[in-house]
Amino acid sequence: MSVRVQTADFDAGAEIAKLRGGDARVGAVASFIGTVRDVNGDASVARLTLEHYPGMTEKSLEAIVADAKQRFDVYEVLVIHRVGDLGPTDQIVLVVVTSAHRGDAFDACRFVMDYLKTRAPFWKKERTADGERWVEARASDDEAAARW
Amino acid sequence: MRDQIPVTVRVVYLARLREAFASAGESLRLAADRPSTVAELVDQLRLRGGAFAAELAPGRAIRVAINHAMSTSSDVLHDGDEVAIFPPVTGG
């Protein structure tokens, strides 16, 4: 499966090794890991809850992966996104792309993340000293996705 | 009187909207004499006032998906559709 939504943590090294799978055509592997920060704006974040829309989440991630494979010269794309209760330093998301060359690997990896940030139905809720709050979407995320 | 085909959709509220409406979703009956759009469904909900009027006020950013695909305000709804209404996404 090129897309996984799970509460469990992931092992990026193992996932990369599996995705490469001894494929000698691969000359470039690009990966991105998003992690939980302990601060957002002026508030320190104690915990983070990630909610999603089961059914649509997987479908939208699969559509983004299919789109990336159309646009870029890549072999494999993997997306793992965690949901549920997370704390600072925890891993949230992993994107891995294999390609013959670095340009397409880098571009496809960035494209998947930029699209995921604006199209995949996940929502973050932060717990701070002042209570809970839903994270607001950023205009810069829309701008990043619009570049492609 | 002309025949009317009932159009009922399943509305799903997610994230902040689920909390604001104190509801994960509901079954909603739409006008049957003509096709209803996403915009009309949102208008219908807004008329309830309270949290619905506040969260769905014009200018507030919301997203709507029909049957798990992102939609636009002019998309037409069909009987049995699952219509999800949610704030802009913040994953990754």
gemmi code that builds the backbone of each chain (N, CA, C; Angstrom):
import gemmi

chains = {
    "A": [
        ("MET", (0.831, -1.211, 0.000), (0.000, 0.000, 0.000), (0.860, 1.254, 0.000)),
        ("SER", (0.565, 2.176, -0.877), (1.374, 3.385, -0.958), (0.862, 4.468, -0.014)),
        ("VAL", (-0.279, 4.209, 0.646), (-0.871, 5.188, 1.562), (-1.317, 4.476, 2.831)),
        ("ARG", (-0.912, 5.011, 3.967), (-1.354, 4.421, 5.232), (-1.731, 5.510, 6.226)),
        ("VAL", (-2.868, 5.342, 6.885), (-3.302, 6.245, 7.950), (-3.356, 5.397, 9.207)),
        ("GLN", (-2.601, 5.767, 10.238), (-2.466, 4.879, 11.387), (-2.177, 5.661, 12.666)),
        ("THR", (-2.495, 5.058, 13.808), (-2.149, 5.687, 15.080), (-0.698, 5.353, 15.463)),
        ("ALA", (-0.210, 4.208, 15.008), (1.121, 3.749, 15.398), (2.218, 4.605, 14.783)),
        ("ASP", (3.362, 4.630, 15.439), (4.542, 5.314, 14.922), (5.076, 4.535, 13.716)),
        ("PHE", (6.018, 5.157, 12.994), (6.627, 4.470, 11.855), (8.141, 4.547, 11.948)),
        ("ASP", (8.796, 3.608, 11.269), (10.256, 3.553, 11.210), (10.669, 3.970, 9.804)),
        ("ALA", (11.110, 5.229, 9.679), (11.399, 5.777, 8.350), (12.460, 4.950, 7.621)),
        ("GLY", (13.491, 4.523, 8.348), (14.564, 3.756, 7.712), (14.054, 2.455, 7.113)),
        ("ALA", (13.211, 1.766, 7.893), (12.653, 0.500, 7.416), (11.726, 0.720, 6.230)),
        ("GLU", (10.949, 1.794, 6.291), (10.009, 2.080, 5.198), (10.770, 2.420, 3.910)),
        ("ILE", (11.851, 3.185, 4.041), (12.649, 3.550, 2.867), (13.286, 2.297, 2.255)),
        ("ALA", (13.829, 1.444, 3.111), (14.465, 0.216, 2.621), (13.456, -0.648, 1.876)),
        ("LYS", (12.232, -0.729, 2.442), (11.186, -1.539, 1.831), (10.760, -0.956, 0.483)),
        ("LEU", (10.656, 0.373, 0.430), (10.196, 1.024, -0.800), (11.234, 0.880, -1.918)),
        ("ARG", (12.523, 0.983, -1.549), (13.578, 0.798, -2.552), (13.577, -0.645, -3.027)),
        ("GLY", (13.418, -1.540, -2.074), (13.276, -2.967, -2.355), (14.308, -3.539, -3.314)),
        ("GLY", (15.526, -3.051, -3.253), (16.575, -3.578, -4.115), (16.367, -3.248, -5.581)),
        ("ASP", (15.565, -2.205, -5.848), (15.295, -1.785, -7.233), (16.503, -1.027, -7.770)),
        ("ALA", (17.237, -1.635, -8.693), (18.485, -1.045, -9.183), (18.256, 0.128, -10.134)),
        ("ARG", (17.009, 0.365, -10.524), (16.724, 1.552, -11.351), (16.787, 2.818, -10.500)),
        ("VAL", (16.603, 2.657, -9.197), (16.508, 3.822, -8.311), (17.882, 4.456, -8.106)),
        ("GLY", (17.950, 5.761, -8.417), (19.186, 6.493, -8.188), (19.004, 7.607, -7.174)),
        ("ALA", (17.746, 7.831, -6.753), (17.463, 8.923, -5.818), (16.279, 8.553, -4.938)),
        ("VAL", (16.445, 8.789, -3.647), (15.345, 8.607, -2.692), (15.208, 9.907, -1.911)),
        ("ALA", (14.044, 10.545, -2.003), (13.797, 11.752, -1.217), (12.738, 11.428, -0.179)),
        ("SER", (12.931, 11.948, 1.021), (11.932, 11.694, 2.059), (11.698, 12.948, 2.878)),
        ("PHE", (10.513, 13.011, 3.473), (10.157, 14.115, 4.359), (9.477, 13.529, 5.587)),
        ("ILE", (9.858, 14.029, 6.757), (9.185, 13.639, 7.995), (8.695, 14.912, 8.671)),
        ("GLY", (7.397, 14.975, 8.948), (6.847, 16.081, 9.724), (6.725, 15.638, 11.170)),
        ("THR", (7.116, 16.536, 12.096), (7.094, 16.185, 13.512), (6.342, 17.240, 14.323)),
        ("VAL", (5.978, 16.878, 15.539), (5.209, 17.788, 16.404), (6.164, 18.745, 17.111)),
        ("ARG", (5.909, 20.042, 16.957), (6.693, 21.048, 17.681), (6.054, 21.313, 19.048)),
        ("ASP", (6.864, 21.857, 19.962), (6.314, 22.135, 21.294), (5.826, 23.569, 21.403)),
        ("VAL", (5.846, 24.285, 20.271), (5.383, 25.664, 20.304), (4.700, 25.997, 18.984)),
        ("ASN", (3.615, 26.773, 19.051), (2.934, 27.250, 17.854), (2.522, 28.688, 18.112)),
        ("GLY", (3.122, 29.611, 17.383), (2.877, 31.021, 17.646), (3.417, 31.371, 19.010)),
        ("ASP", (2.543, 31.875, 19.894), (3.013, 32.301, 21.211), (2.693, 31.287, 22.305)),
        ("ALA", (2.105, 30.155, 21.931), (1.689, 29.195, 22.952), (2.556, 27.937, 22.909)),
        ("SER", (2.837, 27.399, 24.078), (3.557, 26.136, 24.112), (2.542, 24.998, 24.078)),
        ("VAL", (2.847, 24.020, 23.252), (1.904, 22.940, 22.982), (2.289, 21.695, 23.780)),
        ("ALA", (1.355, 21.218, 24.584), (1.619, 20.048, 25.411), (1.277, 18.751, 24.666)),
        ("ARG", (0.127, 18.748, 23.981), (-0.307, 17.564, 23.224), (-0.985, 18.015, 21.944)),
        ("LEU", (-1.121, 17.074, 21.042), (-1.767, 17.353, 19.767), (-2.683, 16.177, 19.446)),
        ("THR", (-3.908, 16.491, 19.044), (-4.797, 15.422, 18.585), (-5.041, 15.611, 17.101)),
        ("LEU", (-4.826, 14.552, 16.342), (-5.061, 14.609, 14.907), (-6.320, 13.842, 14.562)),
        ("GLU", (-7.282, 14.582, 14.020), (-8.540, 13.979, 13.584), (-8.525, 13.860, 12.062)),
        ("HIS", (-9.253, 12.877, 11.538), (-9.360, 12.795, 10.081), (-10.756, 12.325, 9.694)),
        ("TYR", (-10.976, 12.220, 8.407), (-12.279, 11.835, 7.881), (-12.115, 10.478, 7.196)),
        ("PRO", (-12.304, 9.400, 7.966), (-12.045, 8.052, 7.434), (-12.795, 7.850, 6.123)),
        ("GLY", (-12.154, 7.222, 5.193), (-12.767, 7.007, 3.883), (-12.258, 8.040, 2.897)),
        ("MET", (-12.486, 9.302, 3.220), (-11.981, 10.353, 2.320), (-10.476, 10.520, 2.459)),
        ("THR", (-9.966, 10.337, 3.666), (-8.532, 10.549, 3.890), (-7.698, 9.676, 2.956)),
        ("GLU", (-7.980, 8.379, 2.979), (-7.209, 7.445, 2.161), (-7.371, 7.780, 0.681)),
        ("LYS", (-8.612, 8.087, 0.299), (-8.894, 8.376, -1.099), (-8.137, 9.615, -1.570)),
        ("SER", (-8.117, 10.649, -0.733), (-7.459, 11.883, -1.145), (-5.941, 11.698, -1.203)),
        ("LEU", (-5.395, 10.924, -0.264), (-3.943, 10.677, -0.306), (-3.582, 9.853, -1.544)),
        ("GLU", (-4.420, 8.870, -1.869), (-4.154, 8.058, -3.064), (-4.226, 8.912, -4.324)),
        ("ALA", (-5.150, 9.869, -4.340), (-5.266, 10.761, -5.503), (-4.024, 11.646, -5.622)),
        ("ILE", (-3.498, 12.095, -4.494), (-2.293, 12.938, -4.505), (-1.093, 12.133, -5.002)),
        ("VAL", (-0.983, 10.881, -4.539), (0.113, 10.008, -4.996), (-0.002, 9.756, -6.505)),
        ("ALA", (-1.219, 9.495, -6.978), (-1.428, 9.250, -8.416), (-1.057, 10.493, -9.221)),
        ("ASP", (-1.429, 11.648, -8.703), (-1.111, 12.918, -9.353), (0.411, 13.105, -9.436)),
        ("ALA", (1.107, 12.812, -8.334), (2.571, 12.955, -8.300), (3.221, 12.033, -9.335)),
        ("LYS", (2.667, 10.821, -9.466), (3.256, 9.873, -10.425), (3.024, 10.323, -11.867)),
        ("GLN", (1.939, 11.074, -12.095), (1.666, 11.621, -13.423), (2.613, 12.761, -13.760)),
        ("ARG", (2.833, 13.619, -12.750), (3.573, 14.856, -13.002), (5.083, 14.664, -13.036)),
        ("PHE", (5.578, 13.673, -12.265), (7.019, 13.539, -12.108), (7.473, 12.143, -12.519)),
        ("ASP", (8.749, 12.067, -12.876), (9.327, 10.807, -13.305), (9.812, 10.044, -12.070)),
        ("VAL", (8.859, 9.381, -11.409), (9.193, 8.681, -10.167), (8.738, 7.227, -10.252)),
        ("TYR", (9.348, 6.370, -9.426), (8.967, 4.956, -9.408), (7.908, 4.678, -8.345)),
        ("GLU", (8.243, 4.964, -7.089), (7.333, 4.659, -5.986), (7.134, 5.882, -5.100)),
        ("VAL", (5.931, 5.985, -4.547), (5.625, 7.053, -3.588), (4.924, 6.419, -2.391)),
        ("LEU", (5.402, 6.745, -1.206), (4.778, 6.245, 0.025), (4.363, 7.427, 0.897)),
        ("VAL", (3.152, 7.352, 1.438), (2.702, 8.359, 2.404), (2.163, 7.632, 3.638)),
        ("ILE", (2.706, 7.958, 4.793), (2.158, 7.461, 6.059), (1.783, 8.684, 6.884)),
        ("HIS", (0.545, 8.737, 7.352), (0.113, 9.867, 8.187), (-0.497, 9.309, 9.461)),
        ("ARG", (-0.024, 9.825, 10.587), (-0.567, 9.343, 11.860), (-1.779, 10.165, 12.285)),
        ("VAL", (-2.647, 9.533, 13.056), (-3.804, 10.208, 13.645), (-3.859, 9.851, 15.132)),
        ("GLY", (-4.678, 10.594, 15.867), (-4.838, 10.321, 17.292), (-4.025, 11.282, 18.136)),
        ("ASP", (-3.630, 10.798, 19.300), (-2.987, 11.638, 20.295), (-1.470, 11.615, 20.134)),
        ("LEU", (-0.862, 12.799, 19.953), (0.583, 12.884, 19.754), (1.170, 13.947, 20.679)),
        ("GLY", (2.469, 13.817, 20.951), (3.146, 14.792, 21.802), (4.352, 15.380, 21.087)),
        ("PRO", (4.918, 16.467, 21.641), (6.086, 17.101, 21.040), (7.180, 16.086, 20.717)),
        ("THR", (7.800, 16.274, 19.589), (8.860, 15.443, 18.995), (8.320, 14.188, 18.300)),
        ("ASP", (7.043, 13.852, 18.485), (6.494, 12.673, 17.792), (6.479, 12.896, 16.283)),
        ("GLN", (6.621, 11.826, 15.552), (6.515, 11.889, 14.095), (5.029, 11.945, 13.701)),
        ("ILE", (4.706, 12.783, 12.707), (3.322, 12.884, 12.226), (3.165, 12.249, 10.853)),
        ("VAL", (4.045, 12.632, 9.942), (3.854, 12.228, 8.551), (5.190, 11.852, 7.912)),
        ("LEU", (5.120, 10.848, 7.032), (6.300, 10.429, 6.263), (5.931, 10.384, 4.784)),
        ("VAL", (6.769, 11.006, 3.957), (6.631, 10.877, 2.502), (7.966, 10.363, 1.975)),
        ("VAL", (7.935, 9.318, 1.170), (9.154, 8.805, 0.536), (8.893, 8.662, -0.957)),
        ("VAL", (9.856, 9.116, -1.746), (9.745, 9.026, -3.200), (11.023, 8.404, -3.752)),
        ("THR", (10.884, 7.438, -4.654), (12.057, 6.901, -5.347), (11.994, 7.300, -6.809)),
        ("SER", (13.167, 7.594, -7.359), (13.251, 8.039, -8.744), (14.639, 7.691, -9.283)),
        ("ALA", (14.816, 7.907, -10.580), (16.145, 7.694, -11.159), (17.078, 8.845, -10.769)),
        ("HIS", (16.467, 10.049, -10.671), (17.294, 11.239, -10.445), (16.722, 12.124, -9.343)),
        ("ARG", (17.595, 12.933, -8.743), (17.190, 13.690, -7.566), (16.130, 14.751, -7.848)),
        ("GLY", (16.172, 15.370, -9.027), (15.251, 16.470, -9.303), (13.810, 16.040, -9.151)),
        ("ASP", (13.444, 14.960, -9.806), (12.063, 14.481, -9.715), (11.738, 13.965, -8.314)),
        ("ALA", (12.712, 13.362, -7.662), (12.470, 12.850, -6.312), (12.160, 14.001, -5.346)),
        ("PHE", (12.998, 15.047, -5.390), (12.766, 16.215, -4.523), (11.424, 16.873, -4.845)),
        ("ASP", (11.193, 17.121, -6.131), (9.976, 17.830, -6.539), (8.724, 17.047, -6.153)),
        ("ALA", (8.716, 15.768, -6.414), (7.533, 14.957, -6.121), (7.268, 14.918, -4.621)),
        ("CYS", (8.341, 14.837, -3.831), (8.201, 14.784, -2.373), (7.572, 16.086, -1.870)),
        ("ARG", (8.064, 17.199, -2.385), (7.542, 18.503, -1.977), (6.097, 18.694, -2.454)),
        ("PHE", (5.829, 18.268, -3.669), (4.478, 18.350, -4.232), (3.480, 17.586, -3.346)),
        ("VAL", (3.840, 16.371, -2.968), (2.933, 15.548, -2.145), (2.646, 16.255, -0.826)),
        ("MET", (3.674, 16.811, -0.201), (3.449, 17.502, 1.077), (2.611, 18.778, 0.896)),
        ("ASP", (2.910, 19.543, -0.146), (2.154, 20.786, -0.383), (0.684, 20.486, -0.650)),
        ("TYR", (0.419, 19.431, -1.396), (-0.970, 19.067, -1.682), (-1.657, 18.477, -0.451)),
        ("LEU", (-0.917, 17.649, 0.262), (-1.478, 17.047, 1.485), (-1.921, 18.116, 2.474)),
        ("LYS", (-1.124, 19.179, 2.582), (-1.424, 20.238, 3.554), (-2.715, 20.986, 3.254)),
        ("THR", (-3.167, 20.945, 1.997), (-4.373, 21.703, 1.641), (-5.534, 20.816, 1.202)),
        ("ARG", (-5.289, 19.527, 0.945), (-6.350, 18.685, 0.382), (-6.720, 17.449, 1.178)),
        ("ALA", (-5.821, 16.986, 2.027), (-6.129, 15.752, 2.772), (-6.859, 16.129, 4.065)),
        ("PRO", (-7.993, 15.476, 4.341), (-8.833, 15.883, 5.480), (-8.291, 15.445, 6.843)),
        ("PHE", (-7.303, 16.193, 7.307), (-6.768, 16.037, 8.672), (-6.932, 17.370, 9.384)),
        ("TRP", (-7.174, 17.303, 10.679), (-7.251, 18.535, 11.479), (-6.491, 18.338, 12.778)),
        ("LYS", (-5.731, 19.372, 13.145), (-4.955, 19.320, 14.390), (-5.647, 20.140, 15.467)),
        ("LYS", (-5.695, 19.550, 16.646), (-6.187, 20.281, 17.807), (-5.081, 20.275, 18.852)),
        ("GLU", (-4.726, 21.469, 19.325), (-3.623, 21.586, 20.275), (-4.136, 21.730, 21.701)),
        ("ARG", (-3.391, 21.145, 22.614), (-3.654, 21.381, 24.030), (-2.531, 22.259, 24.576)),
        ("THR", (-2.887, 23.440, 25.022), (-1.896, 24.364, 25.582), (-2.287, 24.656, 27.032)),
        ("ALA", (-1.478, 25.485, 27.687), (-1.771, 25.849, 29.083), (-3.120, 26.557, 29.183)),
        ("ASP", (-3.536, 27.232, 28.101), (-4.804, 27.969, 28.096), (-6.003, 27.111, 27.688)),
        ("GLY", (-5.772, 25.842, 27.433), (-6.863, 24.967, 27.019), (-6.643, 24.431, 25.617)),
        ("GLU", (-7.736, 23.926, 25.025), (-7.619, 23.316, 23.708), (-7.992, 24.316, 22.617)),
        ("ARG", (-7.366, 24.174, 21.464), (-7.739, 25.019, 20.326), (-7.447, 24.283, 19.025)),
        ("TRP", (-8.331, 24.495, 18.054), (-8.116, 23.937, 16.718), (-7.087, 24.783, 15.994)),
        ("VAL", (-6.145, 24.129, 15.347), (-5.136, 24.852, 14.573), (-5.803, 25.448, 13.342)),
        ("GLU", (-5.509, 26.715, 13.070), (-6.068, 27.398, 11.896), (-5.192, 27.120, 10.675)),
        ("ALA", (-5.842, 26.967, 9.532), (-5.087, 26.776, 8.291), (-4.320, 28.060, 7.968)),
        ("ARG", (-3.186, 27.895, 7.296), (-2.343, 29.051, 6.949), (-2.488, 29.374, 5.469)),
        ("ALA", (-2.522, 30.666, 5.170), (-2.574, 31.101, 3.763), (-1.328, 30.642, 3.020)),
        ("SER", (-0.190, 30.557, 3.748), (1.063, 30.156, 3.089), (0.983, 28.722, 2.572)),
        ("ASP", (0.122, 27.892, 3.199), (-0.049, 26.522, 2.707), (-0.771, 26.520, 1.365)),
        ("ASP", (-1.770, 27.391, 1.215), (-2.472, 27.497, -0.068), (-1.523, 27.998, -1.152)),
        ("GLU", (-0.683, 28.956, -0.775), (0.279, 29.498, -1.745), (1.273, 28.424, -2.176)),
        ("ALA", (1.702, 27.608, -1.216), (2.667, 26.550, -1.541), (2.057, 25.538, -2.513)),
        ("ALA", (0.768, 25.209, -2.308), (0.117, 24.237, -3.192), (-0.162, 24.832, -4.562)),
        ("ALA", (-0.393, 26.152, -4.596), (-0.746, 26.810, -5.860), (0.450, 26.907, -6.810)),
        ("ARG", (1.659, 26.743, -6.263), (2.841, 26.836, -7.130), (2.899, 25.724, -8.163)),
        ("TRP", (2.307, 24.568, -7.841), (2.464, 23.398, -8.722), (1.533, 23.441, -9.896)),
    ],
    "B": [
        ("MET", (-50.514, 18.937, -8.875), (-49.214, 18.946, -8.213), (-48.287, 17.933, -8.887)),
        ("ARG", (-47.080, 18.381, -9.209), (-46.172, 17.457, -9.885), (-45.501, 16.507, -8.891)),
        ("ASP", (-45.089, 15.394, -9.437), (-44.449, 14.391, -8.577), (-43.150, 14.935, -8.003)),
        ("GLN", (-42.917, 14.619, -6.754), (-41.670, 15.050, -6.135), (-40.887, 13.827, -5.665)),
        ("ILE", (-39.625, 13.823, -6.025), (-38.761, 12.730, -5.571), (-38.012, 13.224, -4.347)),
        ("PRO", (-38.179, 12.563, -3.213), (-37.481, 13.053, -2.025), (-35.962, 12.939, -2.185)),
        ("VAL", (-35.271, 13.993, -1.811), (-33.803, 13.973, -1.826), (-33.321, 14.131, -0.393)),
        ("THR", (-32.718, 13.073, 0.111), (-32.196, 13.099, 1.472), (-30.701, 12.838, 1.426)),
        ("VAL", (-29.949, 13.691, 2.093), (-28.495, 13.500, 2.130), (-28.052, 13.287, 3.576)),
        ("ARG", (-26.928, 12.616, 3.715), (-26.322, 12.418, 5.021), (-25.261, 13.503, 5.191)),
        ("VAL", (-25.453, 14.383, 6.164), (-24.492, 15.468, 6.384), (-23.558, 15.071, 7.527)),
        ("VAL", (-22.272, 15.260, 7.304), (-21.258, 14.920, 8.307), (-20.523, 16.197, 8.707)),
        ("TYR", (-20.416, 16.433, 10.011), (-19.673, 17.593, 10.512), (-18.364, 17.110, 11.122)),
        ("LEU", (-17.278, 17.798, 10.797), (-15.971, 17.340, 11.260), (-15.213, 18.434, 12.000)),
        ("ALA", (-14.313, 17.986, 12.861), (-13.373, 18.868, 13.567), (-14.116, 19.987, 14.322)),
        ("ARG", (-13.713, 21.238, 14.093), (-14.292, 22.346, 14.858), (-15.798, 22.438, 14.676)),
        ("LEU", (-16.281, 22.135, 13.463), (-17.717, 22.252, 13.217), (-18.503, 21.202, 14.006)),
        ("ARG", (-17.952, 19.993, 14.131), (-18.629, 18.957, 14.912), (-18.813, 19.418, 16.355)),
        ("GLU", (-17.777, 20.051, 16.889), (-17.863, 20.539, 18.269), (-18.824, 21.718, 18.401)),
        ("ALA", (-18.739, 22.641, 17.434), (-19.587, 23.838, 17.496), (-21.065, 23.464, 17.367)),
        ("PHE", (-21.377, 22.469, 16.530), (-22.769, 22.071, 16.319), (-23.210, 20.993, 17.316)),
        ("ALA", (-22.253, 20.519, 18.116), (-22.521, 19.409, 19.048), (-23.206, 18.250, 18.324)),
        ("SER", (-22.703, 17.968, 17.111), (-23.298, 16.893, 16.305), (-22.264, 16.380, 15.306)),
        ("ALA", (-22.201, 15.056, 15.162), (-21.288, 14.470, 14.181), (-21.948, 14.385, 12.809)),
        ("GLY", (-23.259, 14.618, 12.781), (-23.931, 14.579, 11.491), (-25.415, 14.340, 11.636)),
        ("GLU", (-26.111, 14.390, 10.520), (-27.558, 14.222, 10.553), (-28.055, 13.915, 9.144)),
        ("SER", (-29.271, 13.448, 9.094), (-29.912, 13.223, 7.822), (-30.701, 14.477, 7.486)),
        ("LEU", (-30.572, 14.972, 6.260), (-31.203, 16.241, 5.910), (-31.999, 16.103, 4.626)),
        ("ARG", (-33.236, 16.586, 4.691), (-34.116, 16.515, 3.529), (-34.019, 17.833, 2.757)),
        ("LEU", (-33.875, 17.715, 1.455), (-33.706, 18.908, 0.621), (-34.943, 19.145, -0.228)),
        ("ALA", (-35.049, 20.346, -0.761), (-36.140, 20.670, -1.679), (-36.141, 19.657, -2.816)),
        ("ALA", (-37.311, 19.104, -3.103), (-37.360, 18.023, -4.078), (-37.846, 18.476, -5.451)),
        ("ASP", (-38.385, 19.695, -5.532), (-38.953, 20.145, -6.801), (-37.893, 20.608, -7.794)),
        ("ARG", (-36.657, 20.758, -7.300), (-35.558, 21.170, -8.184), (-34.256, 20.722, -7.530)),
        ("PRO", (-33.167, 20.638, -8.295), (-31.902, 20.180, -7.707), (-31.350, 21.195, -6.711)),
        ("SER", (-30.841, 20.715, -5.602), (-30.215, 21.599, -4.623), (-28.705, 21.561, -4.787)),
        ("THR", (-28.083, 22.714, -4.591), (-26.622, 22.787, -4.673), (-26.020, 22.798, -3.274)),
        ("VAL", (-24.707, 22.659, -3.234), (-23.968, 22.738, -1.974), (-24.259, 24.077, -1.296)),
        ("ALA", (-24.251, 25.159, -2.084), (-24.488, 26.494, -1.516), (-25.867, 26.567, -0.858)),
        ("GLU", (-26.866, 25.951, -1.487), (-28.220, 25.987, -0.926), (-28.332, 25.167, 0.359)),
        ("LEU", (-27.601, 24.058, 0.394), (-27.588, 23.256, 1.620), (-26.989, 24.066, 2.771)),
        ("VAL", (-25.877, 24.748, 2.488), (-25.223, 25.562, 3.519), (-26.144, 26.702, 3.948)),
        ("ASP", (-26.852, 27.318, 2.983), (-27.819, 28.386, 3.309), (-28.896, 27.859, 4.253)),
        ("GLN", (-29.402, 26.677, 3.932), (-30.460, 26.055, 4.733), (-29.997, 25.847, 6.180)),
        ("LEU", (-28.753, 25.400, 6.333), (-28.211, 25.186, 7.682), (-28.002, 26.511, 8.409)),
        ("ARG", (-27.531, 27.513, 7.671), (-27.229, 28.815, 8.272), (-28.489, 29.452, 8.861)),
        ("LEU", (-29.613, 29.189, 8.207), (-30.884, 29.785, 8.661), (-31.322, 29.284, 10.037)),
        ("ARG", (-30.686, 28.215, 10.512), (-31.024, 27.728, 11.846), (-30.565, 28.696, 12.933)),
        ("GLY", (-29.623, 29.571, 12.572), (-29.106, 30.520, 13.555), (-28.087, 29.881, 14.480)),
        ("GLY", (-27.798, 30.537, 15.582), (-26.880, 30.013, 16.587), (-25.515, 29.674, 16.007)),
        ("ALA", (-24.986, 28.507, 16.422), (-23.656, 28.097, 15.974), (-23.618, 27.907, 14.458)),
        ("PHE", (-24.749, 27.464, 13.883), (-24.776, 27.257, 12.428), (-24.590, 28.585, 11.692)),
        ("ALA", (-25.288, 29.615, 12.164), (-25.158, 30.927, 11.531), (-23.747, 31.475, 11.715)),
        ("ALA", (-23.185, 31.245, 12.896), (-21.855, 31.795, 13.183), (-20.767, 31.080, 12.374)),
        ("GLU", (-20.791, 29.743, 12.413), (-19.722, 28.976, 11.747), (-19.835, 29.011, 10.228)),
        ("LEU", (-21.057, 29.152, 9.724), (-21.257, 29.114, 8.271), (-21.504, 30.510, 7.705)),
        ("ALA", (-21.180, 31.537, 8.481), (-21.384, 32.915, 8.028), (-20.597, 33.160, 6.739)),
        ("PRO", (-21.166, 33.973, 5.843), (-20.440, 34.279, 4.606), (-19.055, 34.828, 4.944)),
        ("GLY", (-18.053, 34.374, 4.222), (-16.705, 34.851, 4.489), (-15.905, 33.919, 5.378)),
        ("ARG", (-16.596, 33.057, 6.149), (-15.852, 32.081, 6.947), (-15.470, 30.917, 6.050)),
        ("ALA", (-14.210, 30.520, 6.146), (-13.724, 29.471, 5.254), (-14.247, 28.111, 5.693)),
        ("ILE", (-15.003, 27.470, 4.815), (-15.382, 26.075, 5.050), (-15.138, 25.286, 3.766)),
        ("ARG", (-15.022, 24.001, 3.915), (-14.867, 23.115, 2.767), (-16.004, 22.103, 2.809)),
        ("VAL", (-16.436, 21.679, 1.621), (-17.508, 20.685, 1.541), (-17.068, 19.568, 0.606)),
        ("ALA", (-17.220, 18.336, 1.052), (-16.913, 17.177, 0.210), (-18.192, 16.390, -0.024)),
        ("ILE", (-18.390, 15.959, -1.267), (-19.528, 15.088, -1.584), (-18.980, 13.698, -1.873)),
        ("ASN", (-19.484, 12.729, -1.136), (-19.036, 11.341, -1.309), (-17.512, 11.237, -1.356)),
        ("HIS", (-16.857, 11.927, -0.406), (-15.414, 11.853, -0.198), (-14.586, 12.581, -1.247)),
        ("ALA", (-15.228, 13.408, -2.078), (-14.463, 14.212, -3.043), (-14.766, 15.683, -2.792)),
        ("MET", (-13.733, 16.522, -2.830), (-13.936, 17.947, -2.597), (-14.921, 18.502, -3.625)),
        ("SER", (-15.792, 19.377, -3.158), (-16.813, 19.916, -4.053), (-16.693, 21.428, -4.146)),
        ("THR", (-17.475, 22.017, -5.044), (-17.592, 23.468, -5.114), (-19.031, 23.831, -4.759)),
        ("SER", (-19.266, 25.111, -4.511), (-20.571, 25.539, -4.007), (-21.695, 25.326, -5.021)),
        ("SER", (-21.349, 25.192, -6.293), (-22.394, 25.019, -7.310), (-22.685, 23.558, -7.624)),
        ("ASP", (-21.960, 22.626, -6.995), (-22.218, 21.199, -7.242), (-23.611, 20.814, -6.758)),
        ("VAL", (-24.264, 19.953, -7.540), (-25.633, 19.540, -7.246), (-25.635, 18.266, -6.385)),
        ("LEU", (-26.557, 18.234, -5.431), (-26.648, 17.101, -4.515), (-27.691, 16.097, -4.998)),
        ("HIS", (-27.402, 14.821, -4.741), (-28.312, 13.750, -5.143), (-28.720, 12.925, -3.937)),
        ("ASP", (-29.850, 12.250, -4.085), (-30.366, 11.432, -2.997), (-29.303, 10.422, -2.547)),
        ("GLY", (-29.087, 10.348, -1.253), (-28.142, 9.376, -0.709), (-26.713, 9.868, -0.610)),
        ("ASP", (-26.439, 11.076, -1.087), (-25.072, 11.605, -1.011), (-24.617, 11.752, 0.437)),
        ("GLU", (-23.321, 11.548, 0.655), (-22.723, 11.909, 1.948), (-22.024, 13.247, 1.754)),
        ("VAL", (-22.485, 14.244, 2.477), (-21.969, 15.607, 2.337), (-21.243, 15.991, 3.623)),
        ("ALA", (-19.941, 16.142, 3.532), (-19.151, 16.493, 4.720), (-18.811, 17.975, 4.696)),
        ("ILE", (-19.011, 18.629, 5.824), (-18.693, 20.056, 5.948), (-17.619, 20.204, 7.020)),
        ("PHE", (-16.538, 20.900, 6.658), (-15.423, 20.984, 7.605), (-14.590, 22.242, 7.384)),
        ("PRO", (-13.755, 22.605, 8.373), (-12.880, 23.763, 8.212), (-11.719, 23.383, 7.273)),
        ("PRO", (-10.985, 24.381, 6.753), (-9.794, 24.089, 5.960), (-8.876, 23.127, 6.719)),
        ("VAL", (-8.253, 22.230, 5.991), (-7.514, 21.141, 6.633), (-6.174, 21.616, 7.184)),
        ("THR", (-5.680, 20.918, 8.206), (-4.432, 21.333, 8.872), (-3.539, 20.139, 9.220)),
        ("GLY", (-3.505, 19.155, 8.313), (-2.657, 17.990, 8.588), (-1.215, 18.225, 8.209)),
        ("GLY", (-0.449, 17.146, 8.154), (0.952, 17.202, 7.733), (1.890, 17.565, 8.831)),
    ],
}
model = gemmi.Model(1)
for chain_id, residues in chains.items():
    chain = gemmi.Chain(chain_id)
    for i, (resn, *xyz) in enumerate(residues, 1):
        res = gemmi.Residue()
        res.name, res.seqid = resn, gemmi.SeqId(i, " ")
        for name, pos in zip(("N", "CA", "C"), xyz):
            atom = gemmi.Atom()
            atom.name, atom.element = name, gemmi.Element(name[0])
            atom.pos, atom.b_iso = gemmi.Position(*pos), 0.0
            res.add_atom(atom)
        chain.add_residue(res)
    model.add_chain(chain)
structure = gemmi.Structure()
structure.add_model(model)
structure.setup_entities()
